[in-house]
Amino acid sequence: MGHDAFAHRGLGSSALMIIGALHIRPAQTVSDLVGAASVSRATAYRTLRRLADHGLVQHDGETWTLAPRAVEGFSDSPLGAATEPGTRPALGWDGIAQCYGTAGVAARRRTLHAVERAAYREVLDRRAEHRSKATVIVRDGRQVLVPARRPDEIPSTWQSPGGSVLNPVTGRPATDWRLATDGRLILITAADQRSYDELAAAHAEALREWNSAA
């Protein structure tokens, strides 16, 4: 499948499936190839005609077989396939790729994938540079990983008694923000009719139900 001759605009993967099926079991009808090569009937007819144009297959009535030495040319050498009137002798898989204009597709694909992998590694390296180092403490003789602060956690200097949040600029409580029990910010909007105490009670009830189910 790595040969340019079997690229999308060339012979296609269906041609490789049919060649493989005929190589394993010669003399198959189109109905046989539908099951053996896992292609539709229309694809089988279209692909067989394409292969026949290059002298790679031949048929006797409804039975199709590979031309002599058709699969021996997976190189730059001639395929040596028998030809019939009106066919174009195959001059090697690279020659077929040149015929369909697909020569070099595999090399360009490999180059593109290499560039994409390099860009991905570069992004990972940049993220690693900004990732904070893990903090580990020892408790009861065991090393315990301290979770890193999340972006929505607020420092203790912004917290005030009663669950309110201090504006770091003015130093006064921000009326539209409250502090959740897990250290996250909760924005109280006018559309929310529940108080902070009601929200906290609902959270505690949900947590109890979850623990009970667990």
N, C-alpha and C positions, 0 to 999 in steps of 0.2 A: 504493500500500500504506500510505501515511501517513494515509489517511482512517480515521476511527474506525469507519466503516461496515464496514470489512474487518478489524476486530480479531477476536481469537480467539472471543469470545462473540457476535460479530455475524455478518455474512455469511461471514467467514473468507477466508483466502487462496485457497482452492479456487474461491470465487465469482469472485475477480479473474482467476484463470487461465482460467476458462470464459468470462467476459466477453471477455477478450483474444483467446481462440481464436475465438470467434464473430465478433468484430469484424474479425479478419484474414480469416477464411473463413466466410461465413454458411452457413446450411443444413447443419448437421452432425447426424449421429445420435449416440446415446450412445456407440456403439462408436468413432466418429470422435473424439469428445471425450476418450475415455480416452487416446488417443495424443497428440492435439493439446494437451490441457491437462495431461497427466502426472498424472492422477488415476485412482483406482480406479473400477470400474463403480458400486459402491455409493455412493461419494462423488459421482460425477457425477449419479446419480438424485436423491440427497438435496439437492444444491446446486441443481439445476435446479428442483426443487419450491420451494425457498426463494426463488429468483429469480422464479419464476412468481407466487408469492404477492404480490410487490411489483410485478408487471406489467413486469418488466425483460426477460423472455424470453417467447417464444410458440412453440408447436409446431404442425406440420401433419403429423399421423400420427406417424412416428418421427423426423421432422426438426425440429431446434430452430434458431431464429434469435433475434437480439436484437430487442426491440420498437423501433419507430421512435423515434429520438432518445434511446435508452436511455443512451448513453455521453456525452451532451452536458451532463450535469448534475453535473460534478465541481465543484460550488460549492453555495451555499445556495439556488440557484434550483430550481424544480421540474424534475423529470426529463422530464416530458412524455411518459412512456411510455404506450403504448396499454394499456388495461385490459380485462380480461374479467370476466364475472360471478364474484364470489367472491374477487377479488383486492383487495389493499390498494394503492391508488395510491401510488407513491413520491414523496415531497415533497422530494426532494433527498437527497444522501448524509448530510448532517447529520441530516435527519429520520429516516433509517433507523437511524443511530447512536442517536438518542433512543429509537427503538422498541425496540432491543435492549439499551438501557442501557449502551452502550459509549462514549457521548459523553464526551470529555475524556480518554480512555485515552492517546492519543498525547502530550498535553500533560503528563500525570502521568509518563509514561515518560521524556520529555525532562528533566523536573525531577529525577527520581530519578537519571538518568545524570549530570546536571550535579553533583548532590551527591556522587555516587560519585567522579567525576573530581576534584572539589575535595578530597575526603578523601584520595584517592590522592596528589595533588600535595603535600598537607600532610605525609603520611608520608615522601615522598621528600625534602622539605625538612628534616624532622627528622633523617633519616639522614645527609643531607649535612652538617648542622651537627656531627655527631659523627665524621664520617669524617676521618681524619688526612690531612694534606697529603702529597703524594708528595715523596720525596727523590730528587734527581737529582745525580749526580756526573759529572765529566768525566774520561774515560779515553781516552788516545790521540786526543785531539781530538774525541771523540764523547761525546754526552750519554747516560748510562746510567741507567735508572730503577732505584732501589734498592727491592726488594720490601719491603712493610710487614711488620712482625712479626705472625705469626699468634697467635691467643689461646693455642694449645697450645705455643708456643715459650717457653722459660724463659730468663731473663736469665743472663748469665755468672756473676753472683755466687752463683747457686744451684748451679753446676756444680763438681764435684770430680774429681780425677784418677781414672781407672779407670771412668768412665761412671756413677758414682753421682750421686745428686741430694741436695743439702743441703736440709733442712727450713728454710724461711725464718724460722720461729719459734724453733726450738731451735738451729739452726746445725749440727746433726748430720746424717749421712747417713740418708736414708729408705730402709730396707731393701726396701720393696716397690715402689720406683720406680727405673728406670734411664733413662739418657739415650741416645737414638738418635743415629746419625751425622748426621741432618739437623736436630738440635736439638729434636726432639719428645720428649715423655714417653712411656715405655713402662711400663705397669703389669704387674708380674710377679705373677701369682696362683698360688695353690696348685694350681689345676687345670692349669696349664701346666708340663709336665715338662721342657721344654727350658730350658737356661741362656741367659743373655743372649748369650754368645759364639755359641751355636748359632743363636739368632735372627738375630744380625748376619750370620753366615755364610750363612744361608738367604736373607737379604735381598740380600747381595752376589751370590750365585749367580743369583737371579732378575733382578737388575739386569743382569748380564752377558748372560743369555739374551735379555732384552728388547733390549739394545743390538745384539746379534748379529742378531736378527730385523729390527730397524730398518735 
